């Protein structure tokens, strides 16, 4: 059994992870962490009491239960330190919190190698989202004019989403940077054409009612191609999270994105 703790346990994603790990025969939930502690996880997920109380101190939980894996769905301003703390205690982080810079990811890779403790991070744990990104990369070889629209709930803190950035990065592997649209176009309102990554416009929508959604729109002569993925419930991310919990202990350094372990 792989022993798992969940950091950010009282958040929406954290509660979904608690439920999924509890139900998996190969994983054992041994601890939960959140800035607001003091609740039995059974009460948190609408199940029978487990005797596992959400603790506000990550180090105390690690020391007490000696986990193999820490799943982190916290905040962009906290995840780096959480992951470092896990690695220094030889606990493998599975990171679902987005917003880490490339420099921070490179540093985590260094720390993972130093402590011989692997780590995993994914922009999106939904299998369908991974397939969307792979298909977008294939399409970009033939239809290089592309824009990305990502739509998330209004409590998401980072924009663009990690999924949108990763999609643009994957497209950039097969598509040279280029200027799209009319070379003389002007923005009457700054940002109207979106953020730019290697010449790929990325547009972010934040509204209540959404979970996580993305469209990759390609344009060509007399045609358009739209590849869209919708997560309509947070359970869509759980198969990927569970897979990462089982695979991470066999990796080396920091491995990025779900397609590397599928």
C-alpha positions in Angstrom: 0.0 0.0 0.0 1.2 3.5 -0.9 0.7 5.9 2.0 -0.8 9.2 1.0 -1.4 12.5 2.6 -3.5 15.3 1.1 -2.4 19.0 1.4 -5.2 21.5 0.9 -7.7 18.9 2.2 -10.6 21.3 2.9 -10.6 22.8 -0.6 -12.9 21.4 -3.4 -10.1 19.5 -5.1 -8.7 18.4 -1.8 -12.0 16.8 -0.7 -12.3 15.1 -4.1 -8.8 13.6 -3.6 -9.6 12.5 -0.1 -12.7 10.6 -1.5 -10.7 9.1 -4.4 -7.7 7.9 -2.4 -10.0 6.4 0.3 -11.7 4.3 -2.3 -8.6 3.1 -4.0 -7.4 -0.4 -3.0 -3.7 0.3 -3.7 -3.5 3.6 -1.7 -3.9 4.3 2.0 -4.9 7.7 3.2 -2.9 8.4 6.3 -3.1 12.1 6.8 -4.6 15.4 5.7 -3.4 19.0 6.0 -5.1 22.4 5.6 -4.5 25.8 7.0 -7.8 25.3 8.9 -7.5 22.0 10.7 -9.5 20.2 13.4 -12.0 18.2 11.4 -12.2 14.4 10.9 -11.9 13.7 7.2 -15.0 11.5 7.3 -17.1 14.6 8.3 -15.3 16.5 5.5 -16.3 14.1 2.7 -19.6 12.9 4.1 -18.5 9.5 5.2 -18.1 7.7 8.5 -15.5 9.0 10.9 -12.0 7.8 10.2 -10.0 9.0 13.2 -7.8 11.0 10.8 -8.0 14.7 11.7 -7.1 17.5 9.4 -3.9 19.1 10.8 -2.7 22.6 10.0 1.0 21.6 10.4 2.5 19.8 7.3 5.7 18.9 9.1 3.9 17.4 12.1 1.8 15.2 9.8 4.8 14.0 7.8 6.7 13.2 11.0 3.7 11.4 12.6 2.5 9.2 9.7 5.7 8.9 7.5 3.8 9.0 4.1 5.2 8.0 0.7 3.3 10.6 -1.3 1.9 14.1 -0.7 -0.9 15.3 -3.0 -0.9 19.1 -3.1 -3.9 21.2 -4.2 -3.2 24.4 -2.2 -2.2 27.8 -3.5 0.4 29.1 -6.0 2.1 31.1 -3.2 2.4 28.0 -0.9 3.0 25.0 -3.2 6.8 25.5 -3.7 7.6 25.5 0.0 5.2 22.6 0.5 6.9 20.6 -2.2 10.4 21.4 -0.8 9.4 20.4 2.6 8.0 17.1 1.3 11.2 16.3 -0.7 13.5 17.1 2.2 11.6 14.5 4.2 11.8 12.0 1.4 8.0 12.3 0.6 7.1 12.3 -3.1 5.0 15.4 -4.0 2.2 15.0 -6.6 1.4 18.6 -7.4 -1.9 19.8 -8.9 -1.6 23.4 -7.8 -0.8 25.5 -10.9 1.1 28.8 -11.1 4.7 27.7 -10.4 7.3 29.4 -12.6 9.7 27.5 -14.8 12.5 28.6 -12.4 10.6 27.1 -9.4 10.1 23.9 -11.3 13.8 23.7 -12.2 14.6 24.2 -8.6 12.3 21.5 -7.5 14.0 19.1 -9.9 17.3 20.0 -8.3 16.0 19.3 -4.9 14.3 16.0 -6.0 17.6 14.8 -7.4 19.5 15.9 -4.3 17.3 14.0 -1.9 16.8 11.1 -4.4 13.0 11.6 -4.0 11.0 12.0 -7.2 8.2 14.5 -7.7 5.4 15.0 -10.3 3.5 18.0 -11.5 0.7 18.2 -14.0 -1.1 21.2 -15.5 -4.2 19.1 -15.8 -5.0 15.6 -14.4 -8.0 14.9 -16.6 -7.2 12.2 -19.2 -9.3 14.0 -21.8 -7.4 17.3 -21.3 -4.1 15.4 -22.0 -5.6 14.0 -25.2 -6.7 17.5 -26.2 -3.2 18.8 -25.8 -1.7 15.9 -27.8 -4.2 16.4 -30.6 -3.6 20.2 -30.6 0.1 19.6 -31.1 -0.6 17.2 -34.0 -3.0 19.7 -35.6 -0.5 22.6 -35.3 1.8 21.0 -37.9 -0.9 21.5 -40.5 -2.8 24.5 -39.2 -0.3 26.9 -37.6 -2.8 29.7 -37.0 -4.2 29.0 -33.6 -5.7 30.7 -30.5 -6.5 29.2 -27.1 -9.5 30.1 -24.9 -9.6 28.7 -21.4 -12.5 29.0 -19.0 -12.4 28.4 -15.3 -14.4 29.1 -12.1 -14.0 32.6 -10.7 -12.0 31.4 -7.6 -9.0 30.3 -9.7 -6.0 32.5 -8.8 -3.7 32.2 -11.8 -4.2 33.2 -15.4 -3.7 31.9 -18.0 -4.2 28.4 -16.7 -1.4 25.9 -16.5 -3.3 23.8 -19.1 -3.3 26.7 -21.6 0.3 27.5 -21.1 1.3 23.8 -21.5 -0.8 23.5 -24.6 0.9 26.6 -26.1 4.3 25.2 -25.2 3.5 21.8 -26.8 2.2 23.6 -30.0 5.4 25.6 -30.0 7.5 22.4 -30.3 6.1 22.0 -33.9 5.3 25.6 -34.8 7.7 28.5 -35.1 6.8 31.8 -33.4 4.7 33.8 -35.8 2.6 37.0 -35.9 -1.1 36.2 -36.3 -3.8 38.4 -37.6 -3.4 41.6 -39.6 0.0 43.1 -39.1 -1.6 46.5 -38.7 -4.2 45.5 -36.1 -4.6 47.7 -33.0 -6.1 46.9 -29.6 -8.7 49.6 -28.7 -8.6 48.1 -25.2 -5.3 46.7 -23.9 -5.3 42.9 -23.7 -8.2 42.5 -26.2 -6.0 40.1 -28.3 -5.1 38.1 -25.2 -1.8 37.1 -23.7 0.9 35.9 -26.1 3.1 32.8 -25.8 5.4 32.4 -28.9 2.8 34.4 -30.9 -0.1 32.2 -29.7 -2.9 34.3 -28.2 -4.4 32.9 -25.0 -7.7 34.2 -23.6 -8.8 33.6 -20.0 -12.4 33.6 -18.8 -13.3 33.5 -15.1 -17.0 33.0 -14.2 -19.0 31.2 -11.6 -20.5 28.0 -13.0 -17.4 26.8 -14.8 -15.1 24.1 -13.5 -12.3 23.8 -16.1 -12.7 24.1 -19.9 -10.5 24.8 -22.9 -10.9 25.4 -26.6 -8.0 25.3 -29.1 -9.1 26.9 -32.3 -7.2 26.5 -35.5 -7.9 28.5 -38.7 -6.9 27.7 -42.3 -8.0 28.4 -45.8 -11.8 28.2 -45.8 -11.9 26.1 -42.6 -11.6 26.1 -38.8 -10.9 23.2 -36.4 -11.9 23.4 -32.8 -10.6 20.9 -30.1 -12.4 21.4 -26.8 -12.3 19.7 -23.5 -14.7 20.2 -20.6 -14.3 19.1 -17.0 -17.8 19.3 -15.7 -17.0 17.8 -12.3 -13.8 17.6 -10.3 -14.0 13.8 -10.3 -12.7 14.1 -13.9 -9.2 14.8 -12.4 -9.2 11.8 -10.0 -8.0 9.0 -12.3 -5.0 11.1 -13.2 -4.3 11.9 -9.6 -4.5 8.3 -8.5 -2.3 7.2 -11.4 0.4 9.8 -10.4 0.3 8.6 -6.8 1.1 5.1 -7.9 3.7 6.1 -10.5 5.6 8.9 -8.8 7.7 6.7 -6.5 9.3 5.0 -9.6 10.3 8.3 -11.3 13.5 10.3 -11.1 13.7 14.1 -10.5 10.7 16.2 -11.3 8.5 14.8 -14.1 6.0 17.2 -15.7 2.6 16.4 -17.2 0.4 13.3 -17.3 1.3 12.2 -20.8 4.8 11.2 -19.5 3.3 8.5 -17.2 0.2 7.4 -19.1 
